[in-house]
Amino acid sequence: MTKTLLLISARPDDEVFATQVASVAGLTLRKANTPEDGARIISEESPGVIFADASSEQEYSRLEAAIQEAVGLFSEKIDANAIHFITCENLEKVPYLIQSPLFGHFILRNYGDPAEAGEHYGRLVGATLGDRAFGLERMLKAGAKIQNVKLQSTVQKQSAVEAIKNYLLAAKFQSRMASVIANAVDEILMNAMFDAPVDELGRPLFASVSRSTAMRLEGQHAVEINVGFDGRYVGLSAIDHFGSLDKAKLLSHISKVYTEEEYKVKTSVAGAGIGLATVFRSGGSFFFASENRARTEVTVFFRRSESFREFKDQFRFISTQFYF
Amino acid sequence: MLNVIKEQKGTVLAVRLSGAIEESTNLDKLLGPPAAEMNIHCKEVSRINSVGVKIWIKYFQEAKTKGTKLKFLECSTAIVEQINLISNFTAGGAVESIFVPFSCTKCRSELVGLFKTEDLKKLNFQLPALKCSKCGAPAAFDDIPEEYFAFLMR
């Protein structure tokens, strides 16, 4: 793979965004106006990162067909970890991306300022170029202080959540924003404590264990949280040591909406299955990095905004990196 | 942690909830068996996580099945967000009034105003001008109208 960011889009705002991403991540920008041109460049130049406009199913299908024709969908030149789809529609409106074998990253094109959004996203792209994209410090502006908290027991979760809420209030986040972010931390910690643990065969250990159960978090069950604020973005990572994240299950949960259909209470499982979707719809962005059977880091990002309206409507994305 | 104050008036059980609703919340224990009519005041509910949502829906759906008439009043912004995200969050109960978030255009203070849902519909969601209680400057609605009032537009 070359140190090139290939942008397959004819939209000027995507170009401004990608230019900034490339600059921050240390990549050279290469542009293709059509999926066919893009597929040709993929075949000939093996770009390290690909951004593609996938605003409609038709556009996505055209891209998929062009890639299949040029190199094949399962070619070594195609790595879902390096493919970033850009759309104007929210996740639930683009099921064709959720089901795509190429899915790695989803970028919602509500850039606000595309250059500013590109600067933030560029740090994440830069981190994905390394061996493993672990570590919050690489995804925030240089100099951001990262605080680490190791939880000893599941019952410490609520105190950790409240402490983070107070930290955010001290960092001048509106109280409503702080509550939304605290809830996001609550969800990612709960997942790390109760959903990540699996046995040797990958079967969940605590699927039906009440989320209020007190358990020690020791050895492989250790859970920690990193918190950092760079003056604009706050990043919060929950870390577990199972590396059990399942991409299909994750995307199915995060893209689910219950505004049309009813939420059905399942008593056979202790979790609710709606936490991540709620966080994403509240303005948060996600970065999931998981090394199979070793480690998962789930990071949420929120931008501190002048108003809650801006906060809710901020630039956001869902990024995944899976290492096998 | 959730705290509850209960008051029985004839067949109506009024409950005032305050705090966070999460995995340790036991509504069966805190609220008891559903009464014939329940008025749930949610002004002080600061936060509700996903397991809290599940506990909430389970309790109020069972109450509805038993024939309880549900009314939700003074819904905090945290509760309104859930009503908008989950179609059956109120288990078919009526949402009588909600807190609407405002932000001062000058000092950026966060404010809330209590509105009856019926009045919001009559106003076609055009909110009256409010003044900041701290500095007197105009306060503006601070959310996305199509999202915050989505449950009333369905």
Interface residues (C-beta under 8 A of the other chain):
Chain A: Q158 Q174 S175 R176 S179 A182 N183 D186 E187 M190 S210 R211 S212 V257 Y258 T259 E260 E261 E262 Y263 V265 T267 A270 G271 A272 G273 I274 G275 T278 R281 S282 E306 S307 F308 R309 K312 D313
Chain B: M1 A20 E22 E23 S24 S46 R47 I48 N49 S50 V51 V53 K54 I57 K58 Q61 T77 A78 E81 N84 L85 I86 S87 N88 F89 P101 S103 R108 E110 D142 D143 I144 E147 A150
